[in-house]
């Protein structure tokens, strides 16, 4: 079975929403790559990575430099920060589990109308 592109990609977006300048930030091939991801208030990416050899949440700068790694017992599928008082809590879904960890970073959320 052929896997798709196992990479974390970045694009520049115009004000109209047109994507240009595709860049590979992290290439996971030939292992499994990223699944869900979320951004903190500083612009860092928190990425659920299903690679059996490094399963967990990897934290990257916008330039693709790895800042941190949180190992999980199961392959993670998605990540999200809480809101309000829990805005520094990272929730991680993984196969049949839900984990939460306290971070030092505030999660980014679009402003509410």
C-alpha positions in Angstrom: 0.0 0.0 0.0 1.4 3.4 -1.0 1.3 6.1 1.6 0.7 9.7 0.7 3.2 12.5 1.2 4.5 12.0 4.8 5.7 15.5 5.3 4.7 18.7 7.1 4.3 21.4 4.5 4.2 25.2 4.7 2.8 27.7 2.2 2.6 31.5 1.9 -1.0 32.7 1.8 -2.0 35.9 0.0 -4.7 38.1 1.5 -7.1 36.5 -1.0 -6.2 33.0 0.3 -4.1 31.8 -2.7 -1.4 29.4 -1.5 2.1 29.8 -3.0 5.7 28.9 -2.2 5.3 25.3 -1.0 8.1 24.3 1.4 8.7 21.0 3.3 9.2 21.8 7.0 9.6 18.2 8.2 9.9 15.0 6.1 8.9 11.9 7.9 9.2 9.4 5.0 9.3 6.5 4.9 7.5 6.4 8.4 4.0 7.6 9.1 3.7 11.4 9.3 1.6 14.1 10.9 -2.1 13.8 11.6 -3.8 16.6 13.5 -2.1 19.8 14.6 -2.7 23.0 16.5 -0.9 26.3 16.9 0.1 28.1 20.1 -0.1 31.8 20.7 3.6 32.2 19.7 3.0 30.5 16.3 4.6 27.1 17.1 3.0 24.0 15.7 2.0 21.1 18.0 1.7 18.1 15.7 0.3 14.6 16.4 2.8 12.2 14.7 1.8 8.6 14.2 5.3 7.3 13.4 5.7 4.1 15.5 9.3 4.9 16.2 8.5 8.5 17.5 4.8 8.4 18.3 3.7 11.5 20.1 3.3 15.2 19.8 6.2 17.1 18.2 6.4 20.9 18.7 8.0 22.9 15.8 8.8 26.6 15.2 7.2 28.2 12.1 10.6 27.4 10.4 10.4 23.7 11.2 12.9 23.5 14.0 11.8 21.0 16.6 11.4 22.6 20.1 9.9 19.7 22.1 8.6 16.2 22.0 5.9 14.6 24.1 5.9 10.8 23.9 2.4 9.1 24.0 1.7 5.4 24.7 -0.6 5.2 21.7 -0.4 6.7 18.2 -1.9 10.2 18.5 -4.6 11.4 16.1 -5.3 15.0 17.0 -4.4 17.8 19.4 -6.2 20.9 20.7 -5.7 23.6 23.4 -8.4 24.3 25.9 -10.0 27.8 26.2 -10.2 30.3 29.0 -8.7 28.8 32.3 -7.6 25.7 30.4 -5.9 27.6 27.5 -2.5 26.0 28.5 -3.9 22.5 28.6 -3.2 20.4 25.5 -5.7 17.7 24.8 -4.4 14.7 22.8 -6.6 12.0 21.2 -5.0 8.7 20.5 -6.7 5.6 19.1 -9.1 4.8 22.0 -7.8 7.4 24.6 -7.9 11.0 25.5 -4.9 12.6 27.3 -4.3 16.0 28.7 -1.1 17.7 29.7 -0.3 21.1 31.1 2.0 23.2 29.0 3.8 26.5 29.5 2.3 27.8 26.2 -1.0 29.5 25.6 -3.1 28.0 22.8 -4.1 30.2 19.9 -7.8 30.6 19.1 -9.4 32.8 16.5 -11.0 35.9 18.1 -14.7 35.3 18.9 -17.2 37.6 17.2 
